[in-house]
Amino acid sequence: MNLPAFRFPKPLGMAMSMLPSYPPSLLFSHGLNLALGRIIKPELLEPLHGKLVSIRVTDAGISFYFTIDSSGFVACQAGKTPDLAISATAYDFFLLGTRREDPDTLFFSRRLVVEGETELGLIAKNTLDSIEMPKFELSQFTPEKVLEKFAARLLAASR
């Protein structure tokens, strides 16, 4: 399923940029822990421990702030300058997350911006590149497929 390129409308991005960053950062860090917590080896993230990282979704006007410690990803308040800031549109992050686009391609085409400590950016990129994640297909989340999986789990649990 090919999705057309998407951008959040400017007025929506401007409105969202006025919202506080901590609640979304808390949800984002919990999502990272659920999605990557068992996949990424903790020692790979040690150089990022205690560093403030920001993920900025430019067209949506939102930024997520977090750090990493021995327990995983931890939400932070905005305030000080992040040690590493990664910025792109929501669509470009979608392309990265589904591995339909290479980070180097987006970086050299200036669609992915990395600011701060370059070494931290390379560590984050190499860590994400090294993990084997199943290919994300949006089509697996159609209502029919979700209901099929739910029904199968209910049947398995009732046995």
ZIRA-V662480 format. One record per residue. N is the residue number from 1. RES is the residue in three letters. NEAR is the number of other C-alpha atoms within 12 Angstrom. Layout:
BEGIN
n:N res:RES near:NEAR
n:N res:RES near:NEAR
END
This chain:
BEGIN
n:1 res:MET near:12
n:2 res:ASN near:11
n:3 res:LEU near:15
n:4 res:PRO near:10
n:5 res:ALA near:13
n:6 res:PHE near:16
n:7 res:ARG near:22
n:8 res:PHE near:21
n:9 res:PRO near:16
n:10 res:LYS near:15
n:11 res:PRO near:14
n:12 res:LEU near:17
n:13 res:GLY near:22
n:14 res:MET near:17
n:15 res:ALA near:16
n:16 res:MET near:21
n:17 res:SER near:21
n:18 res:MET near:14
n:19 res:LEU near:19
n:20 res:PRO near:20
n:21 res:SER near:27
n:22 res:TYR near:22
n:23 res:PRO near:21
n:24 res:PRO near:28
n:25 res:SER near:30
n:26 res:LEU near:24
n:27 res:LEU near:21
n:28 res:PHE near:28
n:29 res:SER near:31
n:30 res:HIS near:25
n:31 res:GLY near:19
n:32 res:LEU near:27
n:33 res:ASN near:25
n:34 res:LEU near:15
n:35 res:ALA near:20
n:36 res:LEU near:24
n:37 res:GLY near:23
n:38 res:ARG near:15
n:39 res:ILE near:22
n:40 res:ILE near:25
n:41 res:LYS near:18
n:42 res:PRO near:21
n:43 res:GLU near:17
n:44 res:LEU near:26
n:45 res:LEU near:30
n:46 res:GLU near:22
n:47 res:PRO near:23
n:48 res:LEU near:32
n:49 res:HIS near:25
n:50 res:GLY near:23
n:51 res:LYS near:30
n:52 res:LEU near:33
n:53 res:VAL near:38
n:54 res:SER near:42
n:55 res:ILE near:39
n:56 res:ARG near:34
n:57 res:VAL near:32
n:58 res:THR near:31
n:59 res:ASP near:27
n:60 res:ALA near:30
n:61 res:GLY near:29
n:62 res:ILE near:32
n:63 res:SER near:40
n:64 res:PHE near:41
n:65 res:TYR near:38
n:66 res:PHE near:41
n:67 res:THR near:36
n:68 res:ILE near:31
n:69 res:ASP near:24
n:70 res:SER near:19
n:71 res:SER near:21
n:72 res:GLY near:30
n:73 res:PHE near:36
n:74 res:VAL near:32
n:75 res:ALA near:33
n:76 res:CYS near:33
n:77 res:GLN near:23
n:78 res:ALA near:27
n:79 res:GLY near:16
n:80 res:LYS near:15
n:81 res:THR near:17
n:82 res:PRO near:29
n:83 res:ASP near:27
n:84 res:LEU near:33
n:85 res:ALA near:32
n:86 res:ILE near:37
n:87 res:SER near:32
n:88 res:ALA near:32
n:89 res:THR near:31
n:90 res:ALA near:28
n:91 res:TYR near:26
n:92 res:ASP near:36
n:93 res:PHE near:31
n:94 res:PHE near:26
n:95 res:LEU near:28
n:96 res:LEU near:26
n:97 res:GLY near:26
n:98 res:THR near:23
n:99 res:ARG near:23
n:100 res:ARG near:20
n:101 res:GLU near:20
n:102 res:ASP near:23
n:103 res:PRO near:32
n:104 res:ASP near:20
n:105 res:THR near:17
n:106 res:LEU near:25
n:107 res:PHE near:23
n:108 res:PHE near:12
n:109 res:SER near:14
n:110 res:ARG near:16
n:111 res:ARG near:26
n:112 res:LEU near:32
n:113 res:VAL near:28
n:114 res:VAL near:30
n:115 res:GLU near:23
n:116 res:GLY near:20
n:117 res:GLU near:21
n:118 res:THR near:17
n:119 res:GLU near:17
n:120 res:LEU near:29
n:121 res:GLY near:33
n:122 res:LEU near:25
n:123 res:ILE near:21
n:124 res:ALA near:30
n:125 res:LYS near:26
n:126 res:ASN near:18
n:127 res:THR near:23
n:128 res:LEU near:26
n:129 res:ASP near:21
n:130 res:SER near:15
n:131 res:ILE near:21
n:132 res:GLU near:16
n:133 res:MET near:17
n:134 res:PRO near:12
n:135 res:LYS near:15
n:136 res:PHE near:18
n:137 res:GLU near:19
n:138 res:LEU near:17
n:139 res:SER near:14
n:140 res:GLN near:15
n:141 res:PHE near:15
n:142 res:THR near:13
n:143 res:PRO near:12
n:144 res:GLU near:12
n:145 res:LYS near:15
n:146 res:VAL near:15
n:147 res:LEU near:14
n:148 res:GLU near:15
n:149 res:LYS near:16
n:150 res:PHE near:15
n:151 res:ALA near:14
n:152 res:ALA near:14
n:153 res:ARG near:13
n:154 res:LEU near:12
n:155 res:LEU near:11
n:156 res:ALA near:10
n:157 res:ALA near:9
n:158 res:SER near:8
n:159 res:ARG near:7
END
